[in-house]
Amino acid sequence: MTVGTDLIEIARIRRALERYPSFRERCFTEAERAYCDSRPNPPQHYAARFAGKEAVGKALGSGVRFTWREIEIAGRPKPGVKLTGSTKAWAERVGAGRIELSMTHSRELAQAVCVIE
């Protein structure tokens, strides 16, 4: 069993979304963008998913050496994780089993914890 966690300031993601138009497309899948942009406070949801991707990468043992869109966070209220591409191949290579993810946010912070069997 492996564990990964991440904590990020929502303001940091808000600034990235405002300053870098390509940030959304580079880091999030179309489904993730549609979900986050449909919420009343999109940066909160982008931040939680960003933290989720980081937590998954850490739990996989790849750190942040993955392609952002190869880890998709979907579902509500219990988020699911879908891996594709080289990140999926890495997970298979290291024998990763079921991926569990929990995300939360406050006004200022977003956090995610990932456990991989």
N, C-alpha and C positions, 0 to 999 in steps of 0.2 A: 504494500500500500504506500502511495506517495501523496504528499499534500503540497499545495501551492496556495499562496495568498497574495493579495495586492490591495493597496489603499491609494486612492488618488483624490486630489482636490477637484471638485466639479468646476471651479473657476478656471482651472488650467485647461480643461477640455473645452469650456465655453470660449476661451481665448483662441484655442486652436481652430475651432469651428468658424470663428469670425475672421481670423487672419489668413487662414489657408483654405481656400475653396476646395482643393483636392483632398483635404484630410478625410472627409466623409467617404469618398469613393476609394481612397487608398486603404483605409482601415476597416471599413464595414461593408458587409454584403448588402445587396439590394433589399432583402427582407429585413435586415437589421435597421437600415435607414428608414424604410417605410414605417416600421414600428416606432422608432425613436421620434421621428418627425410628426407622428400622429399624437404624441403625448403633449400635455400642457407645458411641460418644461423639458424640451428635448435634451439639453446638455446633461441633466441628471441621468437620463437613460443611456446616453452615449457613454458617459463616465462609468456607469456600472458595467456596461458591456466591455469597455476598454479594460477595466480592472479584471473582468472575467477572463478575457483573452490572456492577459498577463498571468493570472493564477493558473490557467490551464497549461500554458507554456512552462511555467515553473514546475508544476506537478509532473509534466512529461519529461522533465530533465533537460529540456531544450532551451530553457531561459527565455529570452526574447528573440532567439534565432528561429523565427517562423514567419510565414507570410500572414499578415493580419487577417486577410479574408479567408484563409484556410481554416480558421476557427470561427464557427458561426454560433452565436448564442441566440436561441429561440425559445419561445414558450413562455407561458405565464399561468399560474403564479410560480410554478417550478421550472426554472430554466433548464433547457436541454442543450447539449453541446454536439455539434456536427463537425467532424474533421474531414478535410479534403486535401488532395494534392500531396506535397512532400511532408506536410505535417501528419497526415493520416498514415503515410508510409513509415514515418519515424515512430509513431505510436505503435504500429504493428511490429516494427523491429525491436522495440524495447518491451514488448509484451504487455502493453497497457490494456487493462480490462475496462469495466464499466466506469464512466466518468460522471461524478456527481458534482454539482456546482450550486453554490448559494451566493446570492448577491443582495446587497442592501445599500441604501443611501440615506443621508440626512440632507439638510440644506447645503452643507459645505463639503461633505465627503461621500465617496462611493467606495465600497469594499466588496471583495469577492474572495471566496474560499473554495478551492477545488480539491476533491479527493478522488484518486484513481486507484482502483483495485488491481 
